[in-house]
Every structure is written in C-alpha cells, then in structure tokens.
Amino acid sequence: MADNTEKDPTDWVSGDDPMTGAQQSYLRTLAEQAHQPDPTDKGLTKAQASKLIDDLRAATGLDQGTPPRSDR
C-alpha cells in the first residue's frame, strides 16, 4: 500500500499562494545555517518555499530521523 500521508507541495490547493511568514523566517534561518544566500526576496510560493525548506534541511542535516512536518 502506498503511503499517501505526505502530499506533494505542487498539488496543494494553496501552493501558488505567497509563502507564509513562518516559512520566510524558517528559510532565513536554514539558509544562514547552510551558508547560503537569503532566498526570501525571490517572491516564493508556499510550494516553492516548502521544497526549498526540505532541500535546506537536507543540506544542514536536519532532516535525518525527524518525522514529516504536519503542515502537509
């Protein structure tokens, strides 16, 4: 049986909405930890921000052994 508890951000109904304040703040923190430029001035959507958060979590090692976020 396929695990469908995590929906792809591109399939979110609100995925094209602007990123939330919480996403923006978290992206800044993760980018700083990953020694990357601040990506929050790019006008990201919720879906784009979520994918970038996942990428930055992987780059910083924060995604190892953590449960999926509940906002999906």
PAKOL-342681 format. One record per residue (C-alpha): x, y, z; residue number from 1. Coordinates in pm, 1 decimal, decimal comma. Each point is the difference from the previous one (the first is absolute). Layout:
<sites>
(site (X Y Z) NUM)
...
</sites>
This chain:
<sites>
(site (0,0 0,0 0,0) 1)
(site (137,2 340,5 -96,9) 2)
(site (58,6 258,1 270,5) 3)
(site (-211,9 301,2 -88,6) 4)
(site (36,0 190,3 326,7) 5)
(site (232,9 253,4 -159,0) 6)
(site (-139,7 201,0 -288,8) 7)
(site (234,0 150,1 -257,6) 8)
(site (7,0 379,8 47,3) 9)
(site (-72,8 53,2 -369,4) 10)
(site (-334,7 -173,7 60,2) 11)
(site (-99,6 227,5 289,6) 12)
(site (-313,7 205,5 -61,1) 13)
(site (180,4 302,8 146,3) 14)
(site (341,2 -87,5 -144,9) 15)
(site (0,2 302,9 -229,0) 16)
(site (-68,1 241,0 287,7) 17)
(site (292,4 207,4 128,2) 18)
(site (216,3 -169,5 262,6) 19)
(site (-109,8 51,3 356,9) 20)
(site (183,8 209,6 255,6) 21)
(site (98,5 -316,4 183,0) 22)
(site (147,9 -149,0 -319,0) 23)
(site (187,4 322,7 -69,0) 24)
(site (148,8 9,2 349,1) 25)
(site (96,3 -368,4 -8,4) 26)
(site (157,8 36,7 -345,0) 27)
(site (217,0 285,8 125,6) 28)
(site (115,0 -208,3 295,7) 29)
(site (71,4 -308,8 -211,0) 30)
(site (180,9 200,5 -268,7) 31)
(site (222,1 153,8 266,1) 32)
(site (77,0 -342,2 147,5) 33)
(site (75,1 -140,0 -346,5) 34)
(site (217,5 302,5 -88,0) 35)
(site (-229,5 83,2 -292,3) 36)
(site (-132,7 339,8 -111,0) 37)
(site (-337,1 107,4 139,4) 38)
(site (-258,8 -136,2 -247,2) 39)
(site (-298,1 186,0 143,3) 40)
(site (22,3 299,7 -232,4) 41)
(site (-89,2 -216,0 -301,3) 42)
(site (-378,5 17,6 49,0) 43)
(site (-37,3 -374,1 55,7) 44)
(site (-331,5 -181,4 10,5) 45)
(site (-97,0 -226,5 288,8) 46)
(site (87,2 -303,9 -210,7) 47)
(site (338,3 138,6 -107,4) 48)
(site (83,5 99,5 356,8) 49)
(site (-92,1 -345,2 127,9) 50)
(site (225,7 -171,6 -252,1) 51)
(site (284,5 238,9 78,7) 52)
(site (-47,8 -62,7 372,6) 53)
(site (30,8 -372,9 -65,7) 54)
(site (315,4 56,2 -207,4) 55)
(site (159,3 222,3 263,5) 56)
(site (-94,5 -240,6 280,5) 57)
(site (180,6 -271,9 -194,9) 58)
(site (300,9 226,4 -57,1) 59)
(site (26,5 75,0 371,5) 60)
(site (-66,3 -359,0 108,1) 61)
(site (-320,5 94,7 180,2) 62)
(site (-217,8 -245,9 -189,8) 63)
(site (171,6 -310,9 132,6) 64)
(site (-231,3 -197,4 225,5) 65)
(site (-262,1 269,4 38,1) 66)
(site (-368,7 -70,2 -63,4) 67)
(site (-172,9 171,3 -292,7) 68)
(site (-130,2 349,6 64,5) 69)
(site (-368,8 15,4 88,0) 70)
(site (-75,6 289,1 -237,2) 71)
(site (-37,9 -230,2 -297,9) 72)
</sites>
